[in-house]
Every structure is written in C-alpha cells, then in structure tokens.
C-alpha cells in the first residue's frame, strides 16, 4: 500500500476480482511500469486495508500470459503464481486467500495439491497440463 491516499490513487487498476468477502485480487500498474499482482484485505478494523504483493509481471507477460501465470483455485481460497522456465510453468508462490499468508516452500507441493487437485505438478513443481 502507498503511504498516502493521493499516491494510492495514481495506480491504474487493470483487473480486480474478489476471492472472498475480505480478499480482492488486483492487477495494477504505476507510471507505465510493470504490473503488480497483489491481494488487498482488511487485517483488523483498526489497522485498515493491507496488501500482499504476489508477483510483478512485465506488461507483455500480463497481456499475453496472465491466465497461465496466475491461477485461482476453484473455490477461490488460494492463488498460485507460476514463472516461465525452460521446462514449462513452475510454481513459484502459493497464497492462501483465507489466512492471508504464503505457503511455506517446504510444504508448497502438499498445499498446492489440496487447493488445486485438477492441475497436477511434476516433482520439480512444473505444471503438467497447461491449457
């Protein structure tokens, strides 16, 4: 989040989608730079709105590969972030939209299997079936 409302207003919201009543997935761009993918949520009424940044994409990757690089679980409880590698799309981060935390790297494969049973990964966390 920006430190002032004025600075926050300079963001261009390219896309937003509610994951639940307290989690808003947003793609924003500031000053024609890279696209920031993040989740905004209210941690506590006294604290206000917070934001967790999931990843940053070039405008080219955002326009051409957003749906491949950012996957939302069928029940909207999690967001998987993939990066392009020579082997394919590799799972980079996994965000729990209900707990507002990232899965630990040691257990990311287990959590991913639970949240995304329809999208299998290989042993190197590379997506097996890209549609």
C-alpha positions in Angstrom: 0.0 0.0 0.0 1.1 3.5 -0.6 1.7 5.9 2.3 -0.9 8.4 1.2 -4.3 8.2 -0.5 -3.0 10.6 -3.2 -0.2 8.2 -4.1 -2.5 5.3 -4.0 -4.9 7.0 -6.5 -2.1 7.2 -9.0 -2.3 3.4 -9.5 -4.1 2.1 -12.6 -6.3 -0.8 -11.8 -6.1 -3.2 -14.8 -8.1 -6.1 -13.3 -9.7 -7.0 -10.0 -11.6 -10.0 -8.7 -13.0 -10.8 -5.3 -11.6 -14.1 -3.9 -13.9 -13.8 -0.8 -15.5 -11.1 1.3 -12.1 -10.0 2.6 -9.7 -10.6 -0.3 -9.5 -8.6 -3.5 -7.0 -9.8 -6.2 -5.8 -6.8 -8.1 -3.5 -6.2 -11.1 -2.3 -2.6 -11.0 0.2 -0.5 -12.9 2.1 2.6 -11.7 3.6 5.1 -14.1 3.6 2.7 -17.1 5.9 0.2 -15.4 5.5 -3.4 -14.6 2.1 -4.8 -13.5 1.9 -5.6 -9.8 -0.4 -8.6 -8.8 -1.5 -8.3 -5.2 -4.2 -9.1 -2.7 -5.8 -6.4 -0.7 -7.6 -7.3 2.6 -8.6 -5.9 6.0 -6.4 -7.5 8.6 -8.2 -5.7 11.5 -10.6 -2.8 11.6 -8.1 -0.7 13.5 -5.3 -1.5 11.1 -7.2 -0.9 7.9 -6.5 -2.2 4.4 -3.3 -4.1 3.8 -1.8 -5.5 0.7 0.3 -8.6 0.0 2.2 -8.5 -3.3 2.2 -11.9 -5.1 4.4 -11.0 -8.0 5.3 -8.4 -10.6 4.9 -9.1 -14.3 6.1 -7.2 -17.4 3.2 -5.6 -19.3 3.9 -8.1 -22.1 3.6 -11.1 -19.7 0.5 -9.6 -18.2 -1.2 -9.1 -21.6 -0.1 -12.5 -23.1 0.2 -14.9 -20.2 -1.8 -13.7 -17.1 -4.1 -16.7 -17.1 -1.2 -19.1 -17.3 1.0 -17.4 -14.7 -1.8 -16.6 -12.1 -4.2 -19.5 -11.2 -7.1 -19.2 -8.8 -8.4 -22.2 -7.0 -11.9 -23.3 -8.0 -13.2 -22.3 -4.5 -11.1 -19.0 -4.7 -9.3 -20.0 -1.5 -5.8 -19.8 -3.0 -3.8 -18.1 -5.7 -0.9 -19.9 -7.4 1.8 -17.9 -9.0 3.9 -19.5 -11.8 7.1 -18.4 -13.6 8.1 -19.4 -17.1 11.1 -21.7 -17.2 12.7 -23.8 -20.0 10.8 -26.8 -18.6 7.4 -25.0 -18.5 5.4 -23.1 -15.9 6.9 -23.7 -12.5 5.1 -23.0 -9.3 6.8 -20.0 -7.5 4.4 -19.0 -4.8 1.1 -20.1 -3.3 -1.1 -17.6 -1.4 -3.9 -18.6 1.0 -6.7 -16.0 0.5 -8.4 -17.0 3.7 -5.5 -16.9 6.1 -3.7 -14.2 4.1 -0.3 -15.9 4.1 2.0 -17.7 1.7 2.6 -21.4 1.8 6.0 -22.4 3.2 8.3 -23.6 0.4 8.9 -26.9 2.3 5.2 -27.7 2.0 4.1 -25.8 -1.1 3.6 -29.0 -3.1 1.3 -30.5 -0.5 -0.7 -27.3 -0.1 -0.9 -27.0 -3.8 -2.3 -30.5 -4.3 -5.0 -29.8 -1.8 -6.0 -26.4 -3.3 -5.6 -27.3 -7.0 -6.4 -31.0 -7.3 -7.2 -30.6 -11.0 -3.9 -29.1 -12.0 -1.0 -31.6 -11.5 2.6 -30.7 -10.9 5.7 -32.8 -11.6 8.4 -33.4 -9.0 10.0 -30.1 -10.0 6.8 -28.1 -9.4 6.3 -27.7 -13.1 2.7 -27.7 -14.3 1.9 -30.9 -16.2 -1.1 -29.9 -18.2 -1.2 -26.3 -19.5 -4.5 -25.4 -21.2 
